[in-house]
Amino acid sequence: MRAGNGMVDGMLQLLPTARVYHMGLYREKSTLLPVEYYNKLPAVCNINIGFVCDPMIATAGTVIAAVNMLKDWGK
């Protein structure tokens, strides 16, 4: 999440009225599965379009998990 925070200012320069929500995931070393450790999404989804800022896409496992979390949140 810390690495993604560095992308927020640049995104807000492009989209100054955007709302920013934070989610934190990491890849468990032994299983290589994504683990959620931080989630500050509001209880109710009130957006139609979102951008996921992930500066470290290696296997894409954590970003796929983040997108799935957002899809579940938007139901």
Number of C-alpha atoms within 10 A of each C-alpha: 15 8 11 15 13 12 13 12 11 11 14 13 10 9 10 10 8 13 9 12 11 13 16 16 18 16 14 10 8 6 7 12 13 19 14 14 10 12 12 10 14 9 7 9 13 9 9 6 5 12 9 13 17 15 14 11 11 8 10 12 15 22 20 13 16 20 14 12 15 16 11 10 14 12 7
